[in-house]
């Protein structure tokens, strides 16, 4: 009997040590991230965004800009578009070398490692800006490129692997939805070309048809920062796109950005689709006083969520103030934010970003020449700049801006915005055997108990009366929701 007791003691000790080891490993790998499947989808529920389990969530994350849609400013140059970069670089290194460069950017600028890192920082969404030419060449309209689909398929796979929602953002429509470099405009823009309008509509239909059953996609963002003087044209185009999307996809939420670069929503007095969200962008260098009260009023009057799809481009202190007093202020009813941007080339005058790509002298001169035609660069110098740029853009070679990471600091907030209202809660016992008790319970709480794989094994409002004795021993995560606040607690079943 003594020998049997000894074996039991050793067995219990071994089990507890294994549980502790799992807990220690999981601290760095498991976060309050996207909860998704391919049969239920992120959607609008009144003024809130809900996940597929109909739980209110905020979408908090980053843009992965200048990967599938290029901007000279993010690459160390000036206010030049993707077409400018393509034409200038091709004129120096030739089409073959340029095509190799483009493919290398697609392969290396954002990789699985980036999405893993984004997940580890407790972001639950990435906004993916893409140029229409990723999927469709202007010289060959309505024929969609397999290479482009493969790139989008891959990043969605990575998002699934690391539980990060995706917002697909058409950053440049055929012809361009604005005249500035951020829309990669043509001489005949989107608004003055019936062909380009139809191409935009049909491209969105193709996207929706391909991804209609992928629950990791939180939303389709139809046009980035449109700008047109005759706003009914924008409303009509949005309506046409939505109509075509809904012929193939009734699942996904749609995001509509306002006119005047995602600032003006005054043309809307009703919702063009029941499953939608309005998206604004918050830059004080561009608009001295973004109209937050008007956007909150829009949310209140139309009973619809509002989301900040881009913000940043300020001093660290300025961004911290915006984040604290505006974007995470519950009174403004903003359903999360995506910081601009994850990566950028380091130049002296730029504001802080998350990751900095080292700016090799030959790359720096190449971008300066592409913008200002000076200094002169040779093909050898530009190719050397390209080679260094491709190496430096990889995640492991980027320089982390700890100020930005600490400012966003989603891990300490369990991956969701302000949790002050939940800090007084006490979850006990831990480890538990049969029951879980909440001390300091609030009136409108909702609970989810998840296993190590992120599967919800129980959910409801009355947890203190539940019997969990049938659960296997191991590590679990209890998510507690109250309005826009959330708290995640690690529990051991023993």
N, C-alpha and C positions, 0 to 999 in steps of 0.2 A: 504493500500500500504506500509506503514511503517512497518507493521507486516510482509508482504511478503519479503521486502528487508532484514529484520532482519533474517528471516529464510534462505534466500539465502546466507547471510554473514556467518551464522553459518555453513551452508552446505559446503561452500567453505573452511572455516577454518578447518572443520573436515576432508575434503578430503585432504587438504594440510598437515595436521598433520599426517594422515595415510600414505601419500606418504613419508613424512620424516621418519616415523617409519620404513616403508619398507626399505628405503635407509639405515638407521642405522643398521637394522638387516642384510641386504644383504652384508654390507661391510665385515663381517666376514665369509660369506657363499658362495659368488659368486666370482669366480676368472676366469681369462683367461685360461680355462682348455680345455680338449679334447672336440672337437665337432665331433660327430659321429652318425651314424645310421647303420642299418643292410643291407642297399642296396648300399652304397658307402663306399669306404675303403681307408685307408692310403695307399699311393702308391708313387712310384718313378716318378718324372717328371724332366728329365735331371739330373742335379747335386743337385736337391732339393728333399726333402720329402714334399709331399702335403697331406692334409687331404681329406676326401671324397667330400668336396665342391671345391676341386682343388685349395685350398689356401696354399701357402707355410708355413710350420711350422718347428719348431725345437722340437725334443723330448728331454725334459729336466726333469730328475727325479732321481730316486734312484733304486738300487738293493734291493730286499728283500731276501738277502742271508741267508743261514744256517737255512732255514725253511723247504723247500722241498728237499734240498740237504745240507748235514751236512759237516762242516769242523771243525776239532778240534781247529784250531787257533781262530776261531770266537766264540768258546764256552769256552775259557779260557785255552785250552790245547796247544799242539804243532802241528807239521806238520803231522797230522794223518787224515786218510780218514774216510768216513762214515762206511765202513766195519770194520775198526779198532775199532771205537767207539762201533758199534753193538757187535762185538765179545768180546771185553773187558768187556762191561757192562753186557752182558748176562752171562758171566762166573762168575760174582759176584752175581747178583740179580736173575738170572734165566730167562727163556724165557717169562713166563707169565708177570712178573713185567716189563721186558723190553718192551714187546708189549704194555703194558699200558702206559709206558713212551713215546714210539713213537707216539701213538695216541694222547697223551696229548700235545706233541710238535706241531703236525699238527693242533690241535684245538686252541692252545693258543699263539704260537710264533708270528703269524700274524693273525689278526682278522679284522672284518669290521672297528673297531675303528682305526686301523693302516692306512687303506686306506683312511678313512675320514681325519685323521691328515695329511697324505701325500697330499691330495687334498687341505686342508686348507693352507698348505705351498706353494701352487701354482705350485707344480710339475704337469706335464701333462702326465707322464709315469712312470710305474714300470716295471723293468725287473725282471722276475720271474724265477730264476734258479731252475731246478728240476732234480732229479735223475731218470733215466729210471725206477728204481724199484718202483717208486711211482705208475706206471701204469702196470708194468710187472715184475713178479718174474723170476729170472734166472732159477729156477727149473720148471717153467711152461711157456715157451716162447709162444708168440703169443696169450696168453689169458690175456686180459686186465682187470684190477681190477676196479670194480665199486666204491670202496672207493676213489681211486685216481682220477677218473673222477669227483666224487662229490666234492673233494677238489678244483680242477681246476675250475669247474663250479661255485663254491661259490665265489672264488676270482675274477672271471670275472664278476659275478653279482655285487660285491662290486665296482669294477672299473666302471661299468656302472652307478651305483647309484651316484658315486662321480666324474664322468667325468674324469677318469684317464685311458689313454691308457695302454695296456699290451703288453710286448714283452715276448713271451714264449721261454725260453732258455734251451735247453737240455744240462745241465751242466755235466752230466755223461751218456754217451752212454753205451750200453751193452759191457762189456769187458774193457771199458775205452779208450778214444781217446788220452790219454797221460799217461805217467808212474808215474806222480806225484799225490799226495793225492787229488789235486783239481779235478781230473777226476775219483776218486774212482775206481782205476784200478783192474783188475783181473790178475791172472798169465798168462792167454792168453788174450792179449788185443784185441781191436776192429780190428786193422789192420792185425792181424795174424789169424783171424777167419772169414771165409766166412759166417758162421751162424750168428755171431754177426753183421756183416755188413748188412745182410738181415733183421735181427731183427730191426736194427736201421731204415732202409728204411721203413719197414712195420709199425713200430710204428709212424713214422712221417706221413705216409699216414692215419693212424687211427686218429691221432690228427687233421690233416687237414680236414678229412671227418666230424669229430664231430663239428669242429668250423668254417667251411667254410662260414657260414652266420653270424658270430659275428663280427660286425664292430668295437667293442672296442679293438680288437686285432690289434695292429699296425704292427706286424711282427712276423714271425717264425725265431728264431735264431737257426740254425741247429746243430751246435756243438760249445761248449765253449772251447776256447783255445786248438785246436788240435795241436799235435806235432808228425811228422813222417818224417823220413829221405828221403823217396821216395815220393816226393810231388805229382806225378801223381796219386797215390792211393787216396789222399785227393780230388783231382779234380774229379776223377771218382766217388767217393762216393757221393760227393756233387751233381754231375750231376744225379746220380741214384735217390737220394732222391727227387730232384726237379722234375724229370720226374714223379715219383709216386704221389707227392703232386698235380701236375697239372692235373692228371687224375680225381681228385675229387674237387680241389679248385683252381679256377682261380682268386680269389679275393685278397688274402693276399700277401703283400710284404715279400720277403725272405731276411734274413741277412746272409752273409757268413763271418766268421772270418778267418783271415789269418793263415798260418802255423806258427810254432815256437811261439805258444801261442798268436795268434792274432796279430802278428807283420809283417809277410812276405806275401805279395800279389803278388810277382814277377811272379808267375806262370800264372797270368791272363793277357791276351792281348785282350780279348773280354769278353762280359758278358754272363754267362751261362743262364741267364733268364732276360727278359726285365724289370720285376718288382722286382728289388732287390737293396740292399744296402750293401756296405762293412762295417764291424765293426772291429775297432781296440781297444786295451786296452792300457792304458797309465800309466805305473808304472816305475818310475825311479830307484826304489830299485832293480828291476829285470833286466831291461835293462837300462844301464846308459844314453843312448841317443835315445829314441824312435824316429823313422824316420818320423816325421811330414811332412817335405817337400816331401818325397816320397809318402806319402799317399795323400797329396794334389795334387801332380802330377798325381797320379792314378785317382783321381776324375776328374781332367781336361782332361786327355787323353781318358778315357772311358765314360765321361759324366755321372757320377754315384755319388750318395750321399755317404759320409763317415760319420760314427757315432761312438762316443766313448761309448762303452758298459760298461766299467769299468774304474774307476780311483780313486785315493785317496791314502790311506796308506802312508802318509807323515806327516810332521809337519803341523800345521795350516798355518804358513807362506808360506811353500813350496806349499801347495795346493792352497792357494790364488793366488800365482804367476802363477801356471799352469792354473788355471781357467781364470785369466784375460789376460795373454799374449798368451796362446795357445788355450784353448778350446773355448773361446768366442771371439777370434780374427777373424773378418770376412775374413781376407786374407787367413786363413787356410781352409775355406769352410767346416767346421765341422757342421753337422746338429743336434747338441745337444749332451748331455752326460747323463750318469747314474752313480751317485756316489756310491762307494762301502764303506760301506753298511749302511742300515737303522738301524740295531741293532747288537750289539755285547756284549759279556760278558766283564766286566771291568777287565783289568789286567794292572799292572803298566807299562809294556814296550810297550804297544800298542799305535799306532797313533790314533788321534781323529776320532770318528764316530758320526753319528747323535744321536743315543740313546744308553745308556749304561745299561746293565743288571747287577744288583748287584751280586757279586760273593760270595756266601755263602761258608764258610770254607770247609764244607763237599763236596760241588760241586767242589770247587777248587781242593781239594785233589783227588777227583774221576777223574778229567780230567788229573791231573798230573800223577796219576797212570796209566791211559789209555795210556799216551804218553811215560812215562819213567819207569814204573813199580815201582815207589816210589813216595810218601810214601804209605805203605800198607793201604787199606781201607777194612772195613767189609761190609757185605750186609746191615746192619742197617745204617751205616754211608752213604753208597752210596744212599740208599733209602731216607734218610733225605736230602741229597744233591739234589736228584731228586725233592723231594717235594718242596724244596725252589726254585729251578731253575724254575719250572713250575709257581710258583707264581710271581717270580721276572721278568719273561719274558713278562708279560702282560704290555700293553702300559702304563696303569696308574701307574705302579710301576717302570718304567724305568726312568733313569736320563737323561735329555736333555743336550746335549753339545751345549750351546748357541753359542760358537765360530763357530762350523760347520754350525748351522742354519743361523747365521748372514753372514757367508762367502757365502753360496749358495744364500740366500736372493732373491729368485725368486719373492716373492710378490711385492717387491719394483720395480721390473723390469717388472711387469704385467705378470709374468709367462713365458716370452720369453726372449731371450738373448738381449744384448746391444740395448737400444732404444735411444741412444744419438741423432741420426738423426731426431727423432720425437719430441724431447722435446720442440721445438720452436712452435709447432702447437697450435693454439687456436681454440677450438670448441665452438661455440655460436649459438643462445642464449641457456641458460640453467636455468630454464625450457624453452622448445620450444613448439610452437603450430602447426606450419605448415611446417617449413623448418629448416634444420641444415646446418650451414655454417662452412667452414674450412678456417682459416686464416693462411697463411704460407704454403700453399699446395705445396707438392713436385710433381715431374713429374710422378712417377710410382706408385702412391698410389692405394690401393684397399680397399674397405670398406665393413663391414658387420654390420648390425643392428640386435641385438638379444633381445628377450624378457626375462622375468625373468626365464623361464624354459630352456634357452639356445637355443631356436629355432631361426634359422636365418629367419627373416621376410623380409629382403631386403639385396641385395648385388650388388656391381657394382663399377665403377670408377668415375662416375659423381654424387656426392651427393648434391652439392650446388643447382642443378636444380630440385631436387626431392620434391614432395609435400607429406608430411606425415600427413596431416590433418585428414585422415580417421582412423589413429591409435587410439586405446583406450588410455585414460589417464593412466599413470603409469610409472614405472621405466624401462629403457632400457639400453643396453650396446652397445656402438659403438666401434668396433674393426677396427683399422687403420693399414694396412700392407704396408711396403715398403721394398722389398727384404727380408732379414732375421730379420728385425726389426719389432716390433709390439707395439701398444699402445692401451689400453682400457680405455674408458671414460664412466662414468655413467651419463645418461641423464634422465631428467624427462619430460614426455609429459604432458602438463597442458592445 
